Amino acid sequence: LGDITFNAAVEIGAILDLRSKVVYTEKNSIQVHVVAIVHKPDSRTTIKTNEFDFSFELFDEGMREDLCMKSV
């Protein structure tokens, strides 16, 4: 993963809530969508700071069928 910059500051004492969902799978690849939400207990506010999309791929020269991701 590279650098991630938040659109809104995540202050000390705030709660960072990361919600993720697998949105796509195929053989040896997967895509995950993540929403970052900051809860500020002192002011009782909640802000969606970012949405991220990550792609992962399994590489193995001798890839066995049982190592491949299953579609859901």
DSSP file with accessible surface (Angstrom, degrees, kcal/mol):
  #  RESIDUE AA STRUCTURE BP1 BP2  ACC     N-H-->O    O-->H-N    N-H-->O    O-->H-N    TCO  KAPPA ALPHA  PHI   PSI    X-CA   Y-CA   Z-CA
    1    1 A L              0   0  161      0, 0.0     3,-0.1     0, 0.0    53,-0.0   0.000 360.0 360.0 360.0 145.4    0.0    0.0    0.0
    2    2 A G        -     0   0   63      1,-0.2     2,-0.1     0, 0.0     0, 0.0  -0.055 360.0 -49.9 -91.8-164.9    1.1    3.5   -0.7
    3    3 A D        -     0   0  167     -2,-0.0     2,-0.4     1,-0.0    -1,-0.2  -0.421  50.5-153.1 -68.3 145.5    0.6    6.7    1.3
    4    4 A I        -     0   0   73     -2,-0.1     2,-0.5    -3,-0.1    -1,-0.0  -0.988   6.0-164.5-122.6 128.3   -2.9    7.5    2.4
    5    5 A T        -     0   0  114     -2,-0.4     2,-0.3     2,-0.0    -2,-0.0  -0.956  14.4-138.5-113.5 128.8   -4.0   11.1    3.0
    6    6 A F        -     0   0   70     -2,-0.5    44,-0.1     1,-0.1     4,-0.1  -0.665   6.1-142.3 -86.3 140.6   -7.2   11.8    4.9
    7    7 A N  S    S+     0   0  135     42,-0.7     2,-0.3    -2,-0.3    -1,-0.1   0.745  91.8  33.9 -71.3 -25.9   -9.5   14.6    3.6
    8    8 A A  S    S-     0   0   31     39,-0.1    -1,-0.1    -3,-0.0    41,-0.1  -0.971  99.1 -98.4-129.2 147.8  -10.2   15.5    7.3
    9    9 A A        -     0   0   68     -2,-0.3     2,-0.7     1,-0.1    -2,-0.1  -0.301  20.8-144.1 -65.1 145.0   -7.9   15.4   10.2
   10   10 A V        -     0   0   58     -4,-0.1     3,-0.1     4,-0.1    -1,-0.1  -0.913  28.8-155.0-108.0  98.4   -8.0   12.5   12.6
   11   11 A E    >   -     0   0  101     -2,-0.7     3,-2.1     1,-0.1     2,-0.1  -0.333  26.0 -89.0 -77.1 156.9   -7.3   14.2   15.9
   12   12 A I  T 3  S+     0   0  181      1,-0.3    -1,-0.1    -2,-0.1     3,-0.1  -0.433 118.1  28.5 -61.3 132.7   -5.8   12.6   19.0
   13   13 A G  T 3  S+     0   0   62      1,-0.4    -1,-0.3    -2,-0.1     2,-0.1   0.224  95.5 117.4  96.5 -13.9   -8.7   11.2   21.1
   14   14 A A    <   -     0   0   23     -3,-2.1     2,-0.6    26,-0.1    -1,-0.4  -0.463  65.8-122.9 -82.0 159.0  -10.9   10.7   18.0
   15   15 A I  E     -A   39   0A  95     24,-2.9    24,-2.7    -2,-0.1     2,-0.7  -0.913  16.7-149.9-105.8 121.9  -12.1    7.2   17.1
   16   16 A L  E     -A   38   0A  71     -2,-0.6     2,-0.6    22,-0.2    22,-0.2  -0.840  12.2-165.8 -94.3 118.2  -11.2    6.1   13.5
   17   17 A D  E     -A   37   0A  41     20,-3.5    20,-2.8    -2,-0.7     2,-0.6  -0.922   2.3-168.9-108.4 113.3  -13.9    3.7   12.2
   18   18 A L  E     -A   36   0A  99     -2,-0.6     2,-0.5    18,-0.2    18,-0.2  -0.935   2.4-171.6-106.6 118.9  -12.8    1.7    9.1
   19   19 A R  E     -A   35   0A 141     16,-2.6    16,-2.8    -2,-0.6     2,-0.3  -0.941   9.3-174.4-112.7 125.4  -15.7   -0.2    7.4
   20   20 A S  E     -A   34   0A  88     -2,-0.5     2,-0.3    14,-0.2    14,-0.2  -0.863  12.6-174.3-124.4 154.6  -14.7   -2.5    4.6
   21   21 A K  E     -A   33   0A 147     12,-2.1    12,-2.8    -2,-0.3     2,-0.6  -0.984  28.2-126.5-146.1 131.2  -16.5   -4.6    2.1
   22   22 A V  E     +A   32   0A  75     -2,-0.3    10,-0.2    10,-0.2     3,-0.1  -0.701  31.5 175.9 -75.0 120.8  -15.2   -7.1   -0.4
   23   23 A V  E     +     0   0A  77      8,-2.4     2,-0.3    -2,-0.6     9,-0.2   0.602  59.1  13.6-105.9 -14.6  -16.7   -5.9   -3.7
   24   24 A Y  E     +A   31   0A 101      7,-1.3     7,-2.6     2,-0.0     2,-0.3  -0.949  54.4 179.1-162.5 138.3  -15.2   -8.3   -6.2
   25   25 A T  E     +A   30   0A  22     -2,-0.3     2,-0.3     5,-0.2     5,-0.2  -0.988   5.2 168.5-137.3 148.8  -13.3  -11.5   -6.4
   26   26 A E  E >   -A   29   0A  97      3,-2.1     3,-2.6    -2,-0.3     2,-0.3  -0.809  61.9 -59.3-160.6 120.0  -11.9  -13.6   -9.3
   27   27 A K  T 3  S-     0   0  149      1,-0.3    42,-2.3    -2,-0.3    -1,-0.0  -0.169 127.1  -2.5  44.1 -96.9   -9.5  -16.5   -9.1
   28   28 A N  T 3  S+     0   0   33     -2,-0.3    30,-3.0    40,-0.2     2,-0.3   0.144 119.6  79.6-112.1  22.1   -6.5  -14.9   -7.4
   29   29 A S  E <   -AB  26  57A  30     -3,-2.6    -3,-2.1    28,-0.2     2,-0.3  -0.929  48.9-175.1-130.0 155.3   -7.6  -11.3   -7.1
   30   30 A I  E     -AB  25  56A  32     26,-2.5    26,-2.9    -2,-0.3     2,-0.4  -0.995  11.3-153.6-146.1 143.6   -9.8   -9.3   -4.7
   31   31 A Q  E     -AB  24  55A  86     -7,-2.6    -8,-2.4    -2,-0.3    -7,-1.3  -0.989  12.9-167.8-121.9 133.5  -11.1   -5.8   -4.5
   32   32 A V  E     -AB  22  54A  22     22,-2.9    22,-2.9    -2,-0.4     2,-0.5  -0.967   9.7-153.4-124.2 132.5  -12.0   -4.2   -1.2
   33   33 A H  E     -AB  21  53A  44    -12,-2.8   -12,-2.1    -2,-0.4     2,-0.4  -0.912  17.1-169.4-104.2 130.7  -13.9   -0.9   -0.7
   34   34 A V  E     -AB  20  52A  18     18,-3.0    18,-3.3    -2,-0.5     2,-0.5  -0.975  11.3-161.4-125.9 134.7  -13.1    0.9    2.6
   35   35 A V  E     -AB  19  51A  29    -16,-2.8   -16,-2.6    -2,-0.4     2,-0.5  -0.965  11.3-151.2-113.5 129.4  -14.9    3.9    4.2
   36   36 A A  E     -AB  18  50A   0     14,-2.7    13,-2.2    -2,-0.5    14,-1.3  -0.902  16.6-179.4-103.7 125.2  -13.1    5.9    6.9
   37   37 A I  E     -AB  17  48A  21    -20,-2.8   -20,-3.5    -2,-0.5     2,-0.5  -0.976  14.3-151.5-125.8 134.8  -15.3    7.6    9.5
   38   38 A V  E     -AB  16  47A   1      9,-3.1     9,-2.5    -2,-0.4     2,-0.5  -0.934   6.1-163.3-109.6 127.0  -14.0    9.7   12.4
   39   39 A H  E     -AB  15  46A  49    -24,-2.7   -24,-2.9    -2,-0.5     7,-0.2  -0.939   3.1-160.9-106.7 126.4  -16.1    9.9   15.6
   40   40 A K  E  >> - B   0  45A  38      5,-3.0     5,-1.4    -2,-0.5     4,-1.2  -0.889   3.8-170.6-108.9  99.2  -15.2   12.8   17.9
   41   41 A P  T  45S+     0   0   72      0, 0.0    -1,-0.2     0, 0.0     3,-0.1   0.851  80.9  57.9 -60.2 -36.0  -16.6   11.9   21.4
   42   42 A D  T  45S+     0   0  140      1,-0.2   -28,-0.0   -29,-0.1    -2,-0.0   0.879 121.3  25.8 -66.8 -35.5  -16.0   15.3   22.9
   43   43 A S  T  45S-     0   0   65     -3,-0.4    -1,-0.2     2,-0.1     3,-0.1   0.429 102.5-128.2-104.7  -0.4  -18.1   17.2   20.4
   44   44 A R  T  <5 +     0   0  231     -4,-1.2     2,-0.3     1,-0.2    -2,-0.1   0.883  60.8 139.4  53.8  44.9  -20.3   14.2   19.5
   45   45 A T  E   < -B   40   0A  57     -5,-1.4    -5,-3.0     2,-0.0     2,-0.4  -0.855  39.0-158.5-117.8 154.9  -19.7   14.6   15.8
   46   46 A T  E     -B   39   0A  87     -2,-0.3     2,-0.4    -7,-0.2    -7,-0.2  -1.000  10.2-176.4-133.2 133.1  -19.1   12.1   13.1
   47   47 A I  E     -B   38   0A  64     -9,-2.5    -9,-3.1    -2,-0.4     2,-0.7  -0.997  25.3-136.7-133.2 131.3  -17.4   12.8    9.7
   48   48 A K  E     +B   37   0A 122     -2,-0.4   -11,-0.2   -11,-0.2     3,-0.1  -0.791  27.9 178.1 -81.8 117.2  -16.8   10.6    6.7
   49   49 A T  E     -     0   0A   5    -13,-2.2   -42,-0.7    -2,-0.7     2,-0.3   0.830  51.8 -10.3 -92.2 -36.7  -13.2   11.4    5.8
   50   50 A N  E     -B   36   0A  15    -14,-1.3   -14,-2.7   -44,-0.1     2,-0.4  -0.990  43.1-142.9-155.9 163.8  -12.4    9.1    2.9
   51   51 A E  E     -B   35   0A  96     -2,-0.3     2,-0.3   -16,-0.2   -16,-0.2  -0.995  26.6-170.9-131.3 133.7  -13.4    6.2    0.7
   52   52 A F  E     -B   34   0A  31    -18,-3.3   -18,-3.0    -2,-0.4     2,-0.4  -0.922  15.0-156.5-123.7 151.2  -10.7    3.9   -0.6
   53   53 A D  E     -B   33   0A 119     -2,-0.3     2,-0.4   -20,-0.2   -20,-0.2  -0.997  16.0-172.6-126.7 124.4  -10.6    1.1   -3.1
   54   54 A F  E     -B   32   0A  42    -22,-2.9   -22,-2.9    -2,-0.4     2,-0.4  -0.940   8.7-159.3-118.2 141.0   -7.8   -1.5   -2.7
   55   55 A S  E     -B   31   0A  85     -2,-0.4     2,-0.4   -24,-0.2   -24,-0.2  -0.972  10.2-173.6-118.7 134.5   -6.9   -4.3   -5.1
   56   56 A F  E     -B   30   0A  97    -26,-2.9   -26,-2.5    -2,-0.4     2,-0.4  -0.956   2.8-169.9-126.1 146.7   -4.9   -7.4   -4.0
   57   57 A E  E     -B   29   0A 107     -2,-0.4     2,-0.5   -28,-0.2   -28,-0.2  -0.999  18.3-135.5-140.0 135.4   -3.6  -10.2   -6.1
   58   58 A L        -     0   0   60    -30,-3.0     2,-0.5    -2,-0.4    11,-0.1  -0.784  21.9-167.5 -90.8 122.5   -2.1  -13.5   -5.0
   59   59 A F        +     0   0  156     -2,-0.5     2,-0.3     3,-0.0     3,-0.1  -0.961  21.1 149.2-113.9 127.9    1.1  -14.4   -6.9
   60   60 A D    >   -     0   0   74     -2,-0.5     3,-1.7     1,-0.1    -2,-0.0  -0.858  37.7-147.0-156.8 117.2    2.5  -17.9   -6.7
   61   61 A E  T 3  S+     0   0  210      1,-0.3     2,-0.1    -2,-0.3    -1,-0.1   0.882 105.2  38.9 -56.6 -39.7    4.5  -19.5   -9.5
   62   62 A G  T 3  S+     0   0   54     -3,-0.1    -1,-0.3     2,-0.0    -3,-0.0  -0.253  89.4 180.0-101.8  44.9    3.2  -22.9   -8.6
   63   63 A M    <   -     0   0   64     -3,-1.7     2,-0.3    -2,-0.1    -3,-0.0  -0.230  14.5-149.3 -55.5 124.4   -0.3  -21.7   -7.7
   64   64 A R    >>  -     0   0  138      1,-0.1     3,-1.5     0, 0.0     4,-0.6  -0.669  21.0-119.2 -92.7 153.2   -2.5  -24.5   -6.6
   65   65 A E  G >4 S+     0   0  148     -2,-0.3     3,-1.1     1,-0.3    -1,-0.1   0.872 113.3  59.3 -59.4 -35.7   -6.3  -24.5   -7.2
   66   66 A D  G 34 S+     0   0  105      1,-0.2    -1,-0.3    -3,-0.0    -3,-0.0   0.650 100.2  57.5 -73.4  -9.9   -6.9  -24.6   -3.4
   67   67 A L  G <4 S+     0   0   68     -3,-1.5    -1,-0.2     2,-0.1    -2,-0.2   0.623  85.2 100.5 -90.3 -13.7   -5.0  -21.3   -3.0
   68   68 A C  S << S-     0   0   18     -3,-1.1   -40,-0.2    -4,-0.6     2,-0.2  -0.439  82.3-107.3 -72.6 146.6   -7.2  -19.4   -5.3
   69   69 A M        -     0   0   62    -42,-2.3     2,-0.3   -43,-0.1   -42,-0.2  -0.468  31.2-127.6 -73.0 143.9   -9.9  -17.2   -3.8
   70   70 A K        -     0   0  135     -2,-0.2     2,-0.2   -44,-0.1    -1,-0.1  -0.691  20.8-115.3 -91.9 141.1  -13.4  -18.4   -4.2
   71   71 A S              0   0   94     -2,-0.3   -45,-0.1   -46,-0.1    -1,-0.0  -0.513 360.0 360.0 -72.7 142.9  -16.1  -16.2   -5.6
   72   72 A V              0   0  167     -2,-0.2   -47,-0.1   -47,-0.1    -1,-0.0  -0.817 360.0 360.0-119.0 360.0  -18.9  -15.2   -3.2
